[in-house]
Amino acid sequence: MSELKPILLAEDNPQDAELILEALADNKLANRVTLVRDGVEALEYLRSEGKYATRKPGIPAVVVLDIKMPRMDGIEVLRAIRADPALKLVPVVMLTSSREEQDLIRSYSLGSNAYVVKPVKFAEFIDAVKQVGVFWAVLNELPPG
């Protein structure tokens, strides 16, 4: 059996991050989840730079990006991922509170695999995260590498 690929979660809101991590754990996903707080840290993780220089190489099962983050937002991270030959095939899900049409269009134009708006109601939020986690970490087939 192949080793489970990790999930990279880029989320700067501590409450949302806690809920997302809890929802994934409640769904018994065995994938390790790495939480980063901004886009710069997400790219450092993906490129094995900075404090992630010694991490085991490989791409995650999915990168879950919030759009509105400090230092570098999710759209900029997505653009950098798709421009990097080593990362361009990594599945990216935008998990955001933004309902702005321009964010949706830019995300898909830049190659996002999915755009999920964080529901306001707690139970719906948890359910959405569980569905994202199961599909991208369990059901989706990744490209080799």
N, CA, C and O atoms as a DFTB+ gen file, in Angstrom:
580 C
 N C O
     1  1       0.845      -1.177       0.000
     2  2       0.000       0.000       0.000
     3  2       0.888       1.236       0.000
     4  3       1.851       1.309       0.763
     5  1       0.572       2.203      -0.846
     6  2       1.388       3.408      -0.913
     7  2       1.108       4.321       0.275
     8  3       0.025       4.303       0.859
     9  1       2.107       5.110       0.610
    10  2       2.001       6.031       1.735
    11  2       1.017       7.141       1.419
    12  3       0.985       7.656       0.301
    13  1       0.218       7.506       2.404
    14  2      -0.748       8.581       2.209
    15  2      -0.032       9.910       2.060
    16  3       0.880      10.228       2.824
    17  1      -0.445      10.669       1.085
    18  2       0.141      11.986       0.869
    19  2      -0.484      12.958       1.858
    20  3      -1.657      12.826       2.209
    21  1       0.296      13.934       2.306
    22  2      -0.241      14.909       3.258
    23  2      -1.188      15.895       2.584
    24  3      -1.246      15.986       1.357
    25  1      -1.918      16.621       3.397
    26  2      -2.767      17.721       2.965
    27  2      -2.094      18.997       3.448
    28  3      -1.687      19.084       4.606
    29  1      -1.974      19.984       2.572
    30  2      -1.448      21.286       2.971
    31  2      -2.615      22.247       3.087
    32  3      -3.341      22.473       2.119
    33  1      -2.795      22.812       4.269
    34  2      -3.859      23.767       4.545
    35  2      -3.248      25.131       4.791
    36  3      -2.481      25.307       5.737
    37  1      -3.580      26.101       3.948
    38  2      -3.121      27.478       4.124
    39  2      -4.306      28.307       4.581
    40  3      -5.184      28.643       3.786
    41  1      -4.327      28.634       5.862
    42  2      -5.454      29.338       6.478
    43  2      -4.933      30.225       7.597
    44  3      -4.289      29.737       8.525
    45  1      -5.206      31.521       7.518
    46  2      -4.695      32.446       8.532
    47  2      -5.658      32.677       9.692
    48  3      -5.247      33.201      10.727
    49  1      -6.918      32.302       9.548
    50  2      -7.891      32.499      10.612
    51  2      -7.818      31.319      11.582
    52  3      -8.156      30.198      11.203
    53  1      -7.383      31.546      12.824
    54  2      -7.202      30.427      13.761
    55  2      -8.478      29.625      14.013
    56  3      -8.419      28.401      14.135
    57  1      -9.633      30.296      14.093
    58  2     -10.887      29.579      14.331
    59  2     -11.248      28.694      13.137
    60  3     -11.637      27.539      13.314
    61  1     -11.119      29.233      11.923
    62  2     -11.410      28.419      10.739
    63  2     -10.438      27.253      10.632
    64  3     -10.839      26.135      10.306
    65  1      -9.162      27.509      10.905
    66  2      -8.158      26.441      10.839
    67  2      -8.501      25.324      11.819
    68  3      -8.421      24.146      11.473
    69  1      -8.880      25.689      13.035
    70  2      -9.227      24.687      14.039
    71  2     -10.440      23.864      13.594
    72  3     -10.456      22.642      13.742
    73  1     -11.455      24.544      13.049
    74  2     -12.641      23.828      12.578
    75  2     -12.310      22.884      11.426
    76  3     -12.813      21.762      11.373
    77  1     -11.470      23.338      10.512
    78  2     -11.097      22.508       9.366
    79  2     -10.331      21.273       9.838
    80  3     -10.625      20.154       9.417
    81  1      -9.352      21.482      10.708
    82  2      -8.569      20.358      11.227
    83  2      -9.458      19.372      11.974
    84  3      -9.304      18.159      11.838
    85  1     -10.390      19.902      12.764
    86  2     -11.307      19.055      13.526
    87  2     -12.221      18.261      12.592
    88  3     -12.463      17.075      12.819
    89  1     -12.726      18.908      11.549
    90  2     -13.612      18.224      10.601
    91  2     -12.876      17.102       9.882
    92  3     -13.428      16.018       9.690
    93  1     -11.641      17.354       9.487
    94  2     -10.858      16.313       8.817
    95  2     -10.581      15.146       9.768
    96  3     -10.666      13.984       9.371
    97  1     -10.252      15.457      11.012
    98  2      -9.990      14.406      12.003
    99  2     -11.257      13.612      12.306
   100  3     -11.210      12.388      12.431
   101  1     -12.394      14.308      12.425
   102  2     -13.670      13.632      12.700
   103  2     -14.038      12.666      11.586
   104  3     -14.724      11.672      11.821
   105  1     -13.587      12.955      10.388
   106  2     -13.896      12.095       9.257
   107  2     -12.901      10.943       9.145
   108  3     -12.959      10.150       8.205
   109  1     -11.992      10.861      10.106
   110  2     -11.008       9.786      10.221
   111  2     -10.060       9.714       9.025
   112  3      -9.601       8.634       8.651
   113  1      -9.770      10.875       8.429
   114  2      -8.770      10.895       7.374
   115  2      -7.409      10.661       8.015
   116  3      -7.047      11.333       8.980
   117  1      -6.670       9.722       7.485
   118  2      -5.369       9.387       8.060
   119  2      -4.252      10.271       7.514
   120  3      -3.122      10.217       8.000
   121  1      -4.559      11.075       6.519
   122  2      -3.542      11.944       5.937
   123  2      -3.079      12.970       6.970
   124  3      -3.889      13.544       7.698
   125  1      -1.778      13.188       7.020
   126  2      -1.229      14.231       7.878
   127  2      -1.608      15.580       7.273
   128  3      -1.537      15.760       6.058
   129  1      -2.008      16.517       8.113
   130  2      -2.352      17.856       7.644
   131  2      -1.305      18.830       8.172
   132  3      -1.054      18.900       9.375
   133  1      -0.703      19.576       7.257
   134  2       0.235      20.626       7.649
   135  2      -0.480      21.950       7.490
   136  3      -0.995      22.263       6.416
   137  1      -0.511      22.725       8.561
   138  2      -1.156      24.031       8.564
   139  2      -0.111      25.118       8.427
   140  3       0.853      25.170       9.191
   141  1      -0.308      25.984       7.450
   142  2       0.528      27.173       7.293
   143  2      -0.383      28.380       7.382
   144  3      -1.576      28.288       7.092
   145  1       0.183      29.528       7.788
   146  2      -0.640      30.703       8.091
   147  2      -0.681      31.757       6.999
   148  3      -1.418      32.736       7.115
   149  1       0.108      31.573       5.924
   150  2       0.072      32.540       4.832
   151  2       0.644      31.912       3.568
   152  3       1.159      30.794       3.586
   153  1       0.540      32.655       2.474
   154  2       0.971      32.140       1.187
   155  2       2.464      31.929       1.060
   156  3       2.904      30.995       0.391
   157  1       3.243      32.780       1.691
   158  2       4.698      32.628       1.641
   159  2       5.095      31.299       2.276
   160  3       5.907      30.557       1.725
   161  1       4.522      31.010       3.424
   162  2       4.825      29.753       4.116
   163  2       4.330      28.550       3.304
   164  3       4.972      27.499       3.307
   165  1       3.200      28.693       2.613
   166  2       2.694      27.599       1.773
   167  2       3.698      27.263       0.672
   168  3       3.977      26.091       0.419
   169  1       4.236      28.285       0.024
   170  2       5.219      28.027      -1.038
   171  2       6.518      27.471      -0.473
   172  3       7.150      26.623      -1.102
   173  1       6.925      27.936       0.703
   174  2       8.127      27.365       1.334
   175  2       7.928      25.878       1.592
   176  3       8.841      25.082       1.370
   177  1       6.742      25.499       2.058
   178  2       6.455      24.089       2.286
   179  2       6.525      23.316       0.971
   180  3       7.205      22.294       0.878
   181  1       5.825      23.805      -0.033
   182  2       5.762      23.104      -1.315
   183  2       7.124      22.972      -1.978
   184  3       7.401      21.978      -2.648
   185  1       7.965      23.968      -1.792
   186  2       9.296      23.960      -2.414
   187  2      10.378      23.422      -1.484
   188  3      11.557      23.434      -1.838
   189  1       9.994      22.954      -0.305
   190  2      10.940      22.439       0.703
   191  2      12.020      23.473       1.005
   192  3      13.213      23.178       0.932
   193  1      11.593      24.680       1.342
   194  2      12.504      25.782       1.670
   195  2      12.267      26.246       3.100
   196  3      11.289      25.858       3.739
   197  1      13.175      27.079       3.591
   198  2      13.025      27.639       4.933
   199  2      12.934      26.551       5.975
   200  3      13.723      25.607       5.970
   201  1      11.966      26.682       6.875
   202  2      11.827      25.685       7.947
   203  2      11.365      24.322       7.430
   204  3      11.361      23.344       8.179
   205  1      10.976      24.252       6.154
   206  2      10.549      22.978       5.552
   207  2      11.631      22.345       4.683
   208  3      11.361      21.394       3.951
   209  1      12.838      22.860       4.759
   210  2      13.937      22.379       3.912
   211  2      14.241      20.898       4.143
   212  3      14.741      20.224       3.241
   213  1      13.950      20.393       5.318
   214  2      14.270      18.994       5.615
   215  2      13.056      18.070       5.546
   216  3      13.152      16.893       5.894
   217  1      11.929      18.593       5.104
   218  2      10.737      17.726       5.038
   219  2      10.925      16.678       3.946
   220  3      11.685      16.874       2.998
   221  1      10.223      15.570       4.100
   222  2      10.281      14.497       3.116
   223  2       9.776      15.039       1.778
   224  3       8.714      15.660       1.734
   225  1      10.509      14.818       0.694
   226  2      10.078      15.365      -0.597
   227  2       8.772      14.739      -1.086
   228  3       8.398      13.641      -0.674
   229  1       8.101      15.452      -1.958
   230  2       6.858      14.960      -2.550
   231  2       5.771      16.014      -2.493
   232  3       5.812      16.954      -1.699
   233  1       4.799      15.819      -3.367
   234  2       3.699      16.769      -3.409
   235  2       2.563      16.297      -2.507
   236  3       2.401      15.096      -2.292
   237  1       1.783      17.227      -1.983
   238  2       0.653      16.827      -1.138
   239  2      -0.504      16.264      -1.961
   240  3      -0.558      16.436      -3.179
   241  1      -1.417      15.597      -1.285
   242  2      -2.618      15.084      -1.941
   243  2      -3.446      16.244      -2.474
   244  3      -4.058      16.150      -3.539
   245  1      -3.457      17.326      -1.730
   246  2      -4.205      18.523      -2.120
   247  2      -3.665      19.714      -1.316
   248  3      -3.220      19.573      -0.177
   249  1      -3.721      20.874      -1.946
   250  2      -3.428      22.131      -1.265
   251  2      -4.762      22.845      -1.112
   252  3      -5.453      23.106      -2.097
   253  1      -5.118      23.158       0.121
   254  2      -6.354      23.879       0.405
   255  2      -5.959      25.307       0.763
   256  3      -5.288      25.547       1.767
   257  1      -6.391      26.256      -0.081
   258  2      -5.971      27.649       0.069
   259  2      -7.132      28.560       0.420
   260  3      -8.192      28.515      -0.206
   261  1      -6.914      29.388       1.433
   262  2      -7.797      30.517       1.671
   263  2      -7.346      31.608       0.696
   264  3      -6.171      31.651       0.331
   265  1      -8.230      32.466       0.280
   266  2      -7.815      33.531      -0.641
   267  2      -7.200      34.697       0.116
   268  3      -6.114      35.160      -0.234
   269  1      -7.868      35.164       1.128
   270  2      -7.416      36.369       1.823
   271  2      -6.482      35.998       2.974
   272  3      -6.924      35.665       4.073
   273  1      -5.171      36.066       2.688
   274  2      -4.144      35.763       3.687
   275  2      -3.086      36.861       3.658
   276  3      -2.930      37.554       2.653
   277  1      -2.357      37.018       4.770
   278  2      -1.288      38.029       4.790
   279  2      -0.079      37.600       3.958
   280  3       0.056      36.435       3.584
   281  1       0.783      38.552       3.683
   282  2       2.039      38.410       2.941
   283  2       1.840      37.980       1.489
   284  3       2.397      38.613       0.593
   285  1       1.077      36.939       1.229
   286  2       0.784      36.488      -0.130
   287  2      -0.571      35.798      -0.090
   288  3      -0.765      34.847       0.667
   289  1      -1.512      36.276      -0.909
   290  2      -2.853      35.696      -0.856
   291  2      -2.936      34.392      -1.661
   292  3      -1.998      34.017      -2.364
   293  1      -4.070      33.721      -1.539
   294  2      -4.251      32.431      -2.180
   295  2      -4.188      32.479      -3.696
   296  3      -3.721      31.531      -4.326
   297  1      -4.651      33.566      -4.288
   298  2      -4.591      33.709      -5.750
   299  2      -3.127      33.757      -6.197
   300  3      -2.757      33.127      -7.188
   301  1      -2.304      34.500      -5.469
   302  2      -0.873      34.587      -5.809
   303  2      -0.187      33.232      -5.625
   304  3       0.672      32.858      -6.423
   305  1      -0.561      32.509      -4.591
   306  2       0.003      31.176      -4.364
   307  2      -0.393      30.244      -5.514
   308  3       0.443      29.514      -6.046
   309  1      -1.659      30.277      -5.886
   310  2      -2.133      29.459      -6.995
   311  2      -1.359      29.783      -8.269
   312  3      -0.944      28.875      -8.990
   313  1      -1.166      31.051      -8.548
   314  2      -0.412      31.477      -9.736
   315  2       1.012      30.900      -9.696
   316  3       1.511      30.401     -10.704
   317  1       1.659      30.972      -8.525
   318  2       3.029      30.462      -8.373
   319  2       3.071      28.942      -8.529
   320  3       4.003      28.408      -9.131
   321  1       2.079      28.248      -7.995
   322  2       2.030      26.787      -8.115
   323  2       1.908      26.381      -9.580
   324  3       2.629      25.499     -10.047
   325  1       1.010      27.016     -10.288
   326  2       0.773      26.639     -11.687
   327  2       1.936      27.040     -12.596
   328  3       2.089      26.480     -13.681
   329  1       2.756      28.000     -12.167
   330  2       3.918      28.420     -12.965
   331  2       5.152      27.567     -12.688
   332  3       6.135      27.654     -13.424
   333  1       5.118      26.750     -11.646
   334  2       6.271      25.950     -11.244
   335  2       6.139      24.544     -11.826
   336  3       5.209      23.823     -11.462
   337  1       7.044      24.133     -12.722
   338  2       6.937      22.806     -13.351
   339  2       6.861      21.653     -12.349
   340  3       6.234      20.631     -12.630
   341  1       7.483      21.806     -11.201
   342  2       7.475      20.729     -10.209
   343  2       6.161      20.666      -9.430
   344  3       5.864      19.651      -8.800
   345  1       5.381      21.730      -9.469
   346  2       4.157      21.799      -8.664
   347  2       2.877      21.914      -9.480
   348  3       1.784      21.762      -8.934
   349  1       2.992      22.177     -10.761
   350  2       1.820      22.578     -11.541
   351  2       0.680      21.570     -11.575
   352  3      -0.455      21.943     -11.870
   353  1       0.952      20.306     -11.281
   354  2      -0.108      19.298     -11.289
   355  2      -0.727      19.044      -9.915
   356  3      -1.641      18.228      -9.796
   357  1      -0.250      19.720      -8.890
   358  2      -0.793      19.539      -7.542
   359  2      -2.248      20.008      -7.516
   360  3      -2.538      21.119      -7.960
   361  1      -3.162      19.191      -7.009
   362  2      -4.547      19.650      -6.884
   363  2      -4.649      20.809      -5.888
   364  3      -4.080      20.762      -4.797
   365  1      -5.380      21.841      -6.284
   366  2      -5.561      23.018      -5.430
   367  2      -7.048      23.303      -5.292
   368  3      -7.770      23.427      -6.281
   369  1      -7.489      23.404      -4.042
   370  2      -8.872      23.753      -3.736
   371  2      -8.862      25.097      -3.015
   372  3      -8.180      25.271      -2.005
   373  1      -9.624      26.034      -3.549
   374  2      -9.796      27.312      -2.876
   375  2     -10.946      27.123      -1.887
   376  3     -12.073      26.840      -2.294
   377  1     -10.669      27.278      -0.591
   378  2     -11.685      27.188       0.465
   379  2     -11.721      28.557       1.112
   380  3     -10.839      28.900       1.900
   381  1     -12.727      29.333       0.787
   382  2     -12.708      30.750       1.103
   383  2     -14.081      31.264       1.501
   384  3     -15.103      30.647       1.200
   385  1     -14.090      32.386       2.170
   386  2     -15.358      33.046       2.483
   387  2     -15.753      34.009       1.364
   388  3     -16.839      34.587       1.402
   389  1     -14.889      34.186       0.380
   390  2     -15.149      35.138      -0.696
   391  2     -16.195      34.612      -1.677
   392  3     -16.052      33.536      -2.259
   393  1     -17.234      35.396      -1.833
   394  2     -18.256      35.103      -2.839
   395  2     -18.109      36.053      -4.032
   396  3     -18.999      36.148      -4.877
   397  1     -16.977      36.750      -4.083
   398  2     -16.751      37.707      -5.162
   399  2     -16.524      36.958      -6.476
   400  3     -15.675      36.072      -6.569
   401  1     -17.298      37.334      -7.476
   402  2     -17.218      36.665      -8.772
   403  2     -15.811      36.737      -9.357
   404  3     -15.343      35.784      -9.981
   405  1     -15.138      37.871      -9.155
   406  2     -13.790      38.002      -9.721
   407  2     -12.823      37.013      -9.090
   408  3     -11.929      36.524      -9.780
   409  1     -12.967      36.697      -7.800
   410  2     -12.114      35.694      -7.149
   411  2     -12.385      34.309      -7.732
   412  3     -11.457      33.540      -7.983
   413  1     -13.652      34.001      -7.942
   414  2     -14.035      32.720      -8.524
   415  2     -13.455      32.583      -9.932
   416  3     -12.848      31.562     -10.257
   417  1     -13.638      33.588     -10.753
   418  2     -13.151      33.543     -12.136
   419  2     -11.627      33.466     -12.179
   420  3     -11.064      32.672     -12.932
   421  1     -10.958      34.293     -11.368
   422  2      -9.482      34.258     -11.356
   423  2      -8.980      32.904     -10.885
   424  3      -8.014      32.378     -11.437
   425  1      -9.619      32.333      -9.877
   426  2      -9.183      31.032      -9.364
   427  2      -9.248      29.963     -10.446
   428  3      -8.285      29.225     -10.653
   429  1     -10.365      29.882     -11.125
   430  2     -10.484      28.879     -12.184
   431  2      -9.589      29.206     -13.376
   432  3      -9.027      28.303     -13.995
   433  1      -9.456      30.481     -13.697
   434  2      -8.587      30.878     -14.819
   435  2      -7.135      30.494     -14.572
   436  3      -6.398      30.180     -15.507
   437  1      -6.734      30.523     -13.318
   438  2      -5.353      30.182     -12.966
   439  2      -5.150      28.688     -12.730
   440  3      -4.029      28.249     -12.472
   441  1      -6.220      27.908     -12.815
   442  2      -6.062      26.464     -12.716
   443  2      -6.485      25.827     -11.409
   444  3      -6.056      24.715     -11.101
   445  1      -7.321      26.509     -10.629
   446  2      -7.840      25.885      -9.418
   447  2      -8.666      24.663      -9.808
   448  3      -9.369      24.677     -10.818
   449  1      -8.577      23.612      -9.005
   450  2      -9.361      22.409      -9.264
   451  2     -10.767      22.503      -8.692
   452  3     -11.677      21.807      -9.145
   453  1     -10.945      23.372      -7.687
   454  2     -12.271      23.547      -7.081
   455  2     -12.294      24.866      -6.326
   456  3     -11.259      25.379      -5.902
   457  1     -13.496      25.401      -6.170
   458  2     -13.711      26.650      -5.439
   459  2     -14.882      26.398      -4.501
   460  3     -16.017      26.225      -4.946
   461  1     -14.604      26.378      -3.205
   462  2     -15.626      26.083      -2.202
   463  2     -15.761      27.291      -1.284
   464  3     -14.787      27.742      -0.681
   465  1     -16.985      27.808      -1.188
   466  2     -17.243      28.926      -0.295
   467  2     -17.553      28.358       1.084
   468  3     -18.387      27.464       1.230
   469  1     -16.863      28.895       2.099
   470  2     -17.088      28.437       3.474
   471  2     -18.519      28.790       3.886
   472  3     -18.885      29.965       3.917
   473  1     -19.316      27.789       4.197
   474  2     -20.673      28.090       4.665
   475  2     -20.638      28.825       6.010
   476  3     -19.711      28.647       6.800
   477  1     -21.650      29.645       6.254
   478  2     -21.722      30.413       7.492
   479  2     -22.162      29.525       8.650
   480  3     -21.657      29.666       9.763
   481  1     -23.095      28.613       8.400
   482  2     -23.607      27.744       9.458
   483  2     -22.568      26.684       9.801
   484  3     -21.969      26.078       8.913
   485  1     -22.361      26.468      11.095
   486  2     -21.332      25.562      11.596
   487  2     -21.442      24.161      10.988
   488  3     -20.459      23.641      10.460
   489  1     -22.612      23.555      11.054
   490  2     -22.772      22.170      10.573
   491  2     -22.477      22.078       9.079
   492  3     -21.875      21.106       8.623
   493  1     -22.896      23.081       8.320
   494  2     -22.631      23.085       6.876
   495  2     -21.143      23.265       6.592
   496  3     -20.610      22.671       5.655
   497  1     -20.475      24.084       7.400
   498  2     -19.036      24.299       7.259
   499  2     -18.299      22.979       7.464
   500  3     -17.458      22.599       6.649
   501  1     -18.618      22.282       8.556
   502  2     -17.980      21.002       8.875
   503  2     -18.238      19.992       7.753
   504  3     -17.322      19.286       7.332
   505  1     -19.468      19.922       7.274
   506  2     -19.810      18.981       6.207
   507  2     -19.042      19.291       4.924
   508  3     -18.556      18.377       4.257
   509  1     -18.931      20.565       4.578
   510  2     -18.196      20.951       3.366
   511  2     -16.734      20.528       3.460
   512  3     -16.177      20.002       2.496
   513  1     -16.115      20.753       4.606
   514  2     -14.710      20.386       4.791
   515  2     -14.538      18.868       4.714
   516  3     -13.587      18.381       4.102
   517  1     -15.438      18.135       5.322
   518  2     -15.363      16.670       5.262
   519  2     -15.431      16.183       3.819
   520  3     -14.667      15.305       3.416
   521  1     -16.347      16.755       3.045
   522  2     -16.488      16.342       1.647
   523  2     -15.241      16.676       0.838
   524  3     -14.785      15.870       0.026
   525  1     -14.698      17.855       1.060
   526  2     -13.456      18.241       0.375
   527  2     -12.346      17.258       0.736
   528  3     -11.634      16.768      -0.141
   529  1     -12.203      16.976       2.019
   530  2     -11.150      16.074       2.479
   531  2     -11.264      14.685       1.910
   532  3     -10.276      14.130       1.430
   533  1     -12.447      14.113       1.952
   534  2     -12.630      12.747       1.447
   535  2     -12.358      12.685      -0.047
   536  3     -11.657      11.787      -0.513
   537  1     -12.902      13.624      -0.798
   538  2     -12.694      13.560      -2.244
   539  2     -11.226      13.703      -2.603
   540  3     -10.678      12.856      -3.308
   541  1     -10.579      14.765      -2.126
   542  2      -9.213      15.061      -2.575
   543  2      -8.163      14.175      -1.918
   544  3      -7.137      13.895      -2.537
   545  1      -8.381      13.730      -0.697
   546  2      -7.359      12.925      -0.021
   547  2      -7.563      11.428      -0.207
   548  3      -6.612      10.658      -0.071
   549  1      -8.786      11.002      -0.515
   550  2      -9.058       9.565      -0.596
   551  2      -9.444       9.134      -2.008
   552  3      -8.860       8.195      -2.548
   553  1     -10.401       9.796      -2.596
   554  2     -10.950       9.347      -3.877
   555  2     -10.164       9.790      -5.089
   556  3     -10.054       9.040      -6.059
   557  1      -9.618      10.984      -5.058
   558  2      -8.940      11.531      -6.227
   559  2      -7.623      10.794      -6.514
   560  3      -6.850      10.509      -5.600
   561  1      -7.386      10.496      -7.771
   562  2      -6.122       9.893      -8.204
   563  2      -5.130      10.991      -8.553
   564  3      -5.420      11.868      -9.368
   565  1      -3.971      10.938      -7.937
   566  2      -2.922      11.936      -8.192
   567  2      -2.038      11.527      -9.353
   568  3      -1.875      10.338      -9.629
   569  1      -1.466      12.514     -10.036
   570  2      -0.477      12.171     -11.058
   571  2       0.769      11.601     -10.381
   572  3       1.028      11.913      -9.218
   573  1       1.540      10.780     -11.078
   574  2       2.752      10.224     -10.458
   575  2       3.733      11.327     -10.107
   576  3       3.797      12.362     -10.771
   577  1       4.501      11.083      -9.041
   578  2       5.540      12.039      -8.684
   579  2       5.571      12.406      -7.261
   580  3       6.410      13.207      -6.849
